[in-house]
């Protein structure tokens, strides 16, 4: 198995994988020298930065083995598995008129959500439906009735159109693939050609398409026979590794074994302070690591957070999606050149809301109209103009009938699936217990 790693975590993660006996390929030039990487072979697994830089996502054949290797070193991170393209025999449970969706019972006591706009016919609870996962949102599996079946060079799409991935740029390659699509005359299926297909022999591509059609027939036969929730096709798994602050420190130490590295290297780079980090590391031959760390902290504090100044809170969900809220700093507490807590007031169309962020807490406090809600998170990272928060989508709120906890069972589910490890589970459960004491 060969892995290609790109992004701000590439040196440390490559080192961890090589120590675990996993081969790195197509490394950046600096990494080739530092870790003595020579392979330019095609990778089986890709590791790239998430858009928010809060971690990495891992995809490809045998990606689970790569994730398992990283779990041995990163025990305070989240290894969220996004099962895209999984096809189910689902059983209609009921409808949710508020969200205009159908609730579908899936295997392993899971539930999925199908938009009513994507369903034709009468919604009859207890009847079965052929559906496919297209990702998750707010802890729920989002479903579609438009099926996709994945091959190495091609994806076939039920009732879709023939199209090319963005990586196919040559007109000659596109013409070849469009011509092949017409000759095959796939009934009721469109074709998405994957980058690299334009360089394959026509016979190989035709054989792959034939196998995908056979797979589709096999799925249909299994669906006709099933009477209860069942997985009919595994699809493609993508892992989002959301890296906690303690594990970023571990990655700092790992990188330091092969390159000059200041502590908080990965924290700073994930926040966009690349130039500052590189400059500090270039001075490590003249100043001690502690001196450089203190100088970096002092430099950042000059720029905020500052009372009455604009501030942003950036939330990242477990599946890599994100949202942001902007407001003004109401209060800030600083100790030993570090921001310990701050309060931000948000004004919007929905009125005023106040967020309280504490660096050492695994939750964020939200207050609106005198009502307090606590949101379970990994420990926040606080910077001059913004804070970064990984949210678990688990909340505790004081209602008239008492404290109401939303998605409390999610911690158990995450551990059961191996997406969090025991040490982090205990930390989150402790924080959740504190959240309930509103």
C-alpha positions as CSV (number, residue, x, y, z in Angstrom):
1,X,0.0,0.0,0.0
2,X,1.3,3.4,-1.0
3,X,0.1,6.7,0.4
4,X,0.4,10.3,-0.9
5,X,0.2,13.0,1.8
6,X,-0.3,16.7,1.0
7,X,-0.8,19.8,3.2
8,X,0.4,21.3,6.5
9,X,0.3,18.0,8.4
10,X,2.2,16.1,5.7
11,X,5.7,15.8,7.3
12,X,4.4,14.6,10.7
13,X,1.8,12.3,9.3
14,X,4.2,10.8,6.7
15,X,6.7,10.1,9.5
16,X,4.0,8.4,11.6
17,X,3.0,6.2,8.7
18,X,6.5,5.3,7.7
19,X,7.2,4.3,11.3
20,X,4.1,2.0,11.0
21,X,5.6,0.4,7.9
22,X,3.4,2.2,5.3
23,X,5.1,3.5,2.2
24,X,4.9,7.1,1.2
25,X,4.8,8.1,-2.5
26,X,4.9,11.2,-4.7
27,X,6.2,13.3,-1.7
28,X,7.0,17.0,-1.9
29,X,10.7,17.8,-2.5
30,X,11.4,18.9,1.1
31,X,9.8,15.7,2.4
32,X,11.7,13.5,0.0
33,X,14.9,14.9,1.5
34,X,13.8,14.8,5.1
35,X,12.4,11.3,5.1
36,X,14.3,9.8,2.2
37,X,11.2,9.1,0.1
38,X,11.9,8.0,-3.5
39,X,8.7,6.4,-4.8
40,X,6.7,8.1,-7.5
41,X,4.2,5.3,-7.9
42,X,0.5,5.8,-8.1
43,X,-1.0,6.1,-4.6
44,X,-3.6,3.8,-3.2
45,X,-4.6,6.3,-0.5
46,X,-4.7,10.1,-0.5
47,X,-4.4,12.3,2.6
48,X,-5.2,16.0,2.1
49,X,-6.0,19.0,4.4
50,X,-9.6,19.7,5.1
51,X,-10.8,23.0,3.9
52,X,-10.8,24.5,7.4
53,X,-7.3,23.0,8.1
54,X,-8.8,21.5,11.3
55,X,-7.4,18.1,10.2
56,X,-7.1,15.9,7.1
57,X,-9.4,13.7,5.1
58,X,-8.3,10.2,3.9
59,X,-9.7,8.4,0.9
60,X,-8.8,5.5,-1.4
61,X,-8.4,1.8,-1.3
62,X,-7.4,0.5,2.2
63,X,-7.9,3.9,3.7
64,X,-9.1,2.2,6.9
65,X,-5.7,0.6,7.4
66,X,-4.1,4.1,7.2
67,X,-6.6,5.5,9.7
68,X,-5.9,2.6,12.1
69,X,-2.2,3.3,11.9
70,X,-2.8,7.0,12.8
71,X,-5.1,6.0,15.7
72,X,-2.1,4.5,17.5
73,X,-0.6,8.0,17.8
74,X,-3.5,10.4,17.8
75,X,-5.8,9.3,20.7
76,X,-7.4,12.7,21.2
77,X,-8.7,13.2,17.7
78,X,-11.9,12.3,15.9
79,X,-11.8,9.8,13.0
80,X,-15.2,10.5,11.5
81,X,-16.2,8.1,8.7
82,X,-18.3,9.5,5.9
83,X,-19.8,6.6,3.9
84,X,-20.6,8.2,0.6
85,X,-22.4,6.0,-2.0
86,X,-23.5,3.2,0.3
87,X,-26.7,1.7,-1.1
88,X,-29.4,0.4,1.3
89,X,-32.6,-1.5,1.3
90,X,-34.3,1.1,3.6
91,X,-37.7,0.9,5.3
92,X,-39.9,3.9,5.4
93,X,-40.5,4.9,9.0
94,X,-42.5,8.2,8.8
95,X,-42.4,11.7,7.4
96,X,-41.2,14.9,9.0
97,X,-43.4,17.6,7.7
98,X,-41.3,20.3,9.4
99,X,-38.2,19.4,7.3
100,X,-40.2,18.1,4.4
101,X,-38.4,14.8,4.5
102,X,-38.9,11.0,4.8
103,X,-37.3,9.2,7.7
104,X,-35.8,5.9,6.6
105,X,-34.8,3.0,8.8
106,X,-31.3,1.7,7.9
107,X,-29.2,-1.2,9.2
108,X,-27.5,-1.1,12.7
109,X,-30.4,1.0,14.1
110,X,-29.4,4.0,12.0
111,X,-31.8,6.4,10.4
112,X,-31.5,8.3,7.1
113,X,-33.3,11.3,5.7
114,X,-34.7,11.5,2.1
115,X,-35.9,14.9,0.8
116,X,-39.6,14.6,-0.2
117,X,-38.7,16.5,-3.4
118,X,-36.6,13.5,-4.5
119,X,-39.4,11.0,-4.0
120,X,-42.2,10.1,-6.4
121,X,-45.1,8.1,-5.1
122,X,-47.1,7.4,-2.0
123,X,-45.1,7.4,1.3
124,X,-46.2,4.2,3.0
125,X,-44.6,3.4,6.4
126,X,-43.2,-0.1,6.4
127,X,-42.5,-0.2,2.6
128,X,-39.0,-0.7,1.3
129,X,-37.0,1.8,-0.7
130,X,-33.7,1.6,-2.6
131,X,-31.6,4.5,-1.4
132,X,-28.0,5.7,-1.4
133,X,-26.0,7.7,1.1
134,X,-24.7,11.0,-0.2
135,X,-23.1,12.1,3.1
136,X,-24.2,13.3,6.5
137,X,-25.5,16.5,8.0
138,X,-26.1,17.2,11.7
139,X,-25.4,13.6,12.5
140,X,-28.0,12.3,10.1
141,X,-27.4,10.2,6.9
142,X,-28.6,12.1,3.9
143,X,-30.2,9.8,1.2
144,X,-30.9,9.9,-2.5
145,X,-32.8,7.7,-4.9
146,X,-30.4,8.6,-7.8
147,X,-27.9,5.8,-7.5
148,X,-24.2,5.9,-8.3
149,X,-21.9,2.9,-8.6
150,X,-18.2,3.6,-8.4
151,X,-15.4,2.0,-10.5
152,X,-11.7,2.9,-10.7
153,X,-12.0,4.9,-13.9
154,X,-15.7,5.5,-14.2
155,X,-18.8,6.1,-12.1
156,X,-22.2,5.2,-13.5
157,X,-25.2,7.4,-12.5
158,X,-28.9,6.3,-12.6
159,X,-30.8,8.6,-15.0
160,X,-27.7,10.7,-15.3
161,X,-25.8,12.3,-18.1
162,X,-22.3,11.5,-19.6
163,X,-19.7,14.0,-18.3
164,X,-16.0,14.3,-17.5
165,X,-14.2,15.0,-14.3
166,X,-12.4,18.4,-14.2
167,X,-9.0,16.7,-14.4
168,X,-9.7,15.5,-18.0
169,X,-8.5,18.4,-20.0
170,X,-7.4,17.2,-23.5
171,X,-9.9,17.4,-26.2
172,X,-8.6,14.2,-27.7
173,X,-9.2,12.3,-24.5
174,X,-12.7,13.8,-24.1
175,X,-13.6,12.8,-27.7
176,X,-12.4,9.3,-27.1
177,X,-14.5,8.9,-23.9
178,X,-17.7,10.5,-25.4
179,X,-17.4,8.2,-28.4
180,X,-17.1,5.1,-26.1
181,X,-20.1,6.3,-24.1
182,X,-22.3,6.5,-27.3
183,X,-21.2,3.0,-28.5
184,X,-22.0,1.4,-25.1
185,X,-25.6,2.8,-25.1
186,X,-26.2,2.3,-21.4
187,X,-29.9,2.2,-20.8
188,X,-31.1,4.6,-18.0
189,X,-27.5,5.2,-16.8
190,X,-25.1,8.2,-17.3
191,X,-21.4,8.0,-17.1
192,X,-18.9,10.1,-15.2
193,X,-15.4,9.5,-16.5
194,X,-12.7,9.8,-13.8
195,X,-9.3,11.5,-14.4
196,X,-6.9,8.9,-15.9
197,X,-9.6,7.1,-17.9
198,X,-8.6,9.0,-21.1
199,X,-5.2,7.1,-20.9
200,X,-6.7,3.6,-20.6
201,X,-7.4,1.2,-23.4
202,X,-10.9,1.0,-24.8
203,X,-11.2,-2.7,-23.9
204,X,-10.2,-2.1,-20.3
205,X,-12.8,0.7,-19.9
206,X,-15.5,-1.4,-21.6
207,X,-14.8,-4.3,-19.3
208,X,-15.0,-2.1,-16.2
209,X,-18.4,-0.7,-17.3
210,X,-19.7,-4.2,-17.9
211,X,-18.7,-5.1,-14.4
212,X,-20.5,-2.1,-13.0
213,X,-23.6,-3.0,-14.8
214,X,-23.4,-6.5,-13.4
215,X,-23.0,-5.0,-9.9
216,X,-26.1,-2.9,-10.5
217,X,-28.1,-6.1,-11.4
218,X,-26.7,-7.8,-8.3
219,X,-27.9,-4.9,-6.2
220,X,-31.4,-5.0,-7.7
221,X,-31.7,-8.7,-7.1
222,X,-30.7,-8.3,-3.4
223,X,-33.2,-5.4,-3.1
224,X,-36.0,-7.5,-4.5
225,X,-35.3,-10.2,-1.9
226,X,-34.9,-8.1,1.2
227,X,-37.7,-7.3,3.6
228,X,-35.7,-5.4,6.3
229,X,-33.0,-2.7,6.5
230,X,-29.9,-4.1,4.7
231,X,-26.7,-2.8,3.1
232,X,-26.5,-3.8,-0.5
233,X,-23.4,-1.9,-1.7
234,X,-20.5,-0.5,0.3
235,X,-19.8,2.6,-1.8
236,X,-16.7,4.8,-1.0
237,X,-15.5,5.6,2.5
238,X,-13.8,8.9,3.3
239,X,-12.4,9.6,6.7
240,X,-12.2,13.1,8.3
241,X,-9.5,13.2,11.0
242,X,-10.2,16.2,13.1
243,X,-7.0,16.8,15.1
244,X,-7.3,17.9,18.7
245,X,-4.9,20.5,20.2
246,X,-3.1,17.8,22.3
247,X,-2.5,15.7,19.2
248,X,-1.3,18.7,17.2
249,X,1.4,19.0,19.9
250,X,2.2,15.4,19.3
251,X,2.6,16.1,15.6
252,X,4.8,19.0,16.4
253,X,7.2,16.7,18.3
254,X,7.1,14.1,15.5
255,X,7.9,16.8,12.9
256,X,10.7,18.1,15.1
257,X,12.5,14.7,14.7
258,X,13.2,15.5,11.0
259,X,12.9,19.3,10.7
260,X,13.3,22.5,12.8
261,X,9.9,22.9,14.4
262,X,8.5,25.2,17.1
263,X,5.8,24.0,19.4
264,X,2.3,25.1,18.1
265,X,3.6,24.7,14.6
266,X,0.5,22.8,13.4
267,X,-1.9,25.0,15.4
268,X,-0.4,28.2,13.9
269,X,-0.3,26.8,10.3
270,X,-3.9,25.6,10.6
271,X,-4.9,29.2,11.4
272,X,-3.0,30.6,8.4
273,X,0.1,31.9,10.2
274,X,2.4,30.2,7.8
275,X,4.9,33.1,7.3
276,X,5.2,33.8,11.0
277,X,5.8,30.1,11.7
278,X,8.4,29.7,9.0
279,X,10.2,32.9,10.1
280,X,10.3,31.7,13.7
281,X,11.6,28.2,12.7
282,X,14.4,29.8,10.6
283,X,15.6,31.5,13.7
284,X,15.9,28.4,15.9
285,X,19.6,28.2,15.3
286,X,20.0,31.6,17.0
287,X,17.4,31.5,19.7
288,X,16.0,28.8,22.0
289,X,12.7,27.2,21.3
290,X,11.2,28.8,24.5
291,X,12.4,32.3,23.4
292,X,10.8,31.8,20.0
293,X,7.5,30.5,21.4
294,X,7.3,33.5,23.8
295,X,8.0,36.0,20.9
296,X,5.4,34.4,18.7
297,X,2.8,34.6,21.5
298,X,3.7,38.2,22.3
299,X,3.4,39.1,18.6
300,X,0.0,37.5,18.2
301,X,-1.3,39.3,21.3
302,X,-0.5,42.7,19.8
303,X,-3.2,42.1,17.2
304,X,-6.0,40.9,19.5
305,X,-8.5,39.8,20.6
306,X,-9.4,43.4,21.5
307,X,-12.5,44.6,23.3
308,X,-15.1,46.2,21.0
309,X,-13.3,44.9,17.9
310,X,-14.7,42.6,15.2
311,X,-14.3,38.9,15.9
312,X,-15.2,35.7,14.1
313,X,-16.0,32.2,15.5
314,X,-15.5,29.4,12.9
315,X,-17.2,26.2,13.6
316,X,-16.2,22.9,11.9
317,X,-18.6,19.9,11.9
318,X,-17.3,16.3,12.0
319,X,-17.9,15.9,8.3
320,X,-15.7,18.8,7.4
321,X,-18.4,21.3,6.7
322,X,-18.3,24.6,8.5
323,X,-20.1,27.8,9.4
324,X,-19.1,31.1,10.8
325,X,-20.5,33.8,13.1
326,X,-19.2,37.4,13.4
327,X,-19.6,39.8,16.2
328,X,-17.8,42.1,18.6
329,X,-15.5,41.2,21.5
330,X,-17.3,42.0,24.8
331,X,-14.7,40.7,27.2
332,X,-11.3,38.9,27.1
333,X,-9.1,37.3,29.8
334,X,-5.4,36.9,29.2
335,X,-2.9,35.0,31.4
336,X,0.8,34.3,30.7
337,X,0.6,35.7,27.1
338,X,-2.3,33.3,26.3
339,X,-6.0,34.1,25.9
340,X,-7.9,32.1,28.5
341,X,-11.4,33.2,27.6
342,X,-13.4,35.7,25.6
343,X,-17.0,36.7,25.1
344,X,-18.3,37.7,21.7
345,X,-21.7,39.4,21.0
346,X,-23.4,38.5,17.7
347,X,-26.1,40.8,16.3
348,X,-28.2,39.5,13.4
349,X,-31.7,39.1,11.9
350,X,-32.5,36.7,14.7
351,X,-31.6,39.2,17.5
352,X,-28.6,39.2,19.8
353,X,-26.6,36.2,20.9
354,X,-23.6,36.0,23.2
355,X,-20.9,33.3,22.9
356,X,-18.4,32.5,25.7
357,X,-15.3,30.6,24.7
358,X,-12.9,29.2,27.3
359,X,-9.6,27.7,26.1
360,X,-9.6,24.9,28.6
361,X,-13.2,23.8,28.2
362,X,-14.7,21.2,25.9
363,X,-17.8,23.3,25.3
364,X,-18.9,26.7,24.2
365,X,-21.7,28.7,25.9
366,X,-24.3,30.4,23.8
367,X,-26.9,32.8,25.4
368,X,-29.9,34.4,23.8
369,X,-32.8,36.2,25.5
370,X,-31.6,35.0,28.9
371,X,-31.6,31.3,27.8
372,X,-28.3,29.5,28.0
373,X,-27.2,26.7,25.7
374,X,-23.9,24.8,25.9
375,X,-22.4,23.2,22.8
376,X,-20.0,20.2,23.1
377,X,-16.7,20.8,21.3
378,X,-13.0,19.9,21.3
379,X,-11.0,22.5,23.1
380,X,-11.2,25.8,21.1
381,X,-8.2,27.5,19.5
382,X,-8.2,31.2,20.1
383,X,-6.4,33.6,17.8
384,X,-6.2,37.5,17.5
385,X,-9.1,37.9,15.0
386,X,-11.0,34.5,15.2
387,X,-11.5,31.3,17.1
388,X,-11.7,27.8,15.7
389,X,-14.1,25.3,17.1
390,X,-14.8,21.7,16.3
391,X,-18.4,21.0,17.2
392,X,-19.9,17.6,18.0
393,X,-23.5,18.8,17.3
394,X,-24.4,17.8,20.9
395,X,-26.1,20.5,23.0
396,X,-27.5,21.1,26.5
397,X,-30.2,23.7,27.0
398,X,-32.3,24.8,30.0
399,X,-36.0,24.5,29.2
400,X,-39.1,25.0,31.3
401,X,-39.2,21.2,32.0
402,X,-35.5,21.1,32.9
403,X,-32.2,20.6,31.0
404,X,-32.7,19.1,27.5
405,X,-29.7,17.4,25.9
406,X,-29.8,17.0,22.1
407,X,-27.8,14.1,20.4
408,X,-26.4,12.8,23.8
409,X,-26.2,9.2,22.3
410,X,-23.7,10.4,19.7
411,X,-20.7,10.0,22.0
412,X,-21.5,6.3,22.5
413,X,-22.1,5.9,18.7
414,X,-18.8,7.5,17.9
415,X,-16.9,5.2,20.2
416,X,-18.8,2.1,19.0
417,X,-17.8,2.9,15.4
418,X,-14.1,3.6,16.5
419,X,-14.4,7.2,15.6
420,X,-13.3,8.4,19.0
421,X,-11.1,6.4,21.4
422,X,-11.6,5.8,25.1
423,X,-9.5,8.6,26.5
424,X,-11.3,11.3,24.4
425,X,-14.7,9.7,25.2
426,X,-14.0,10.1,28.9
427,X,-13.1,13.8,28.4
428,X,-16.2,14.5,26.4
429,X,-18.5,12.7,28.8
430,X,-17.0,14.7,31.6
431,X,-17.6,17.9,29.7
432,X,-21.2,16.8,28.9
433,X,-21.8,16.3,32.6
434,X,-20.6,19.8,33.3
435,X,-22.8,21.1,30.5
436,X,-25.9,19.7,32.2
437,X,-25.3,21.8,35.3
438,X,-26.7,24.9,33.8
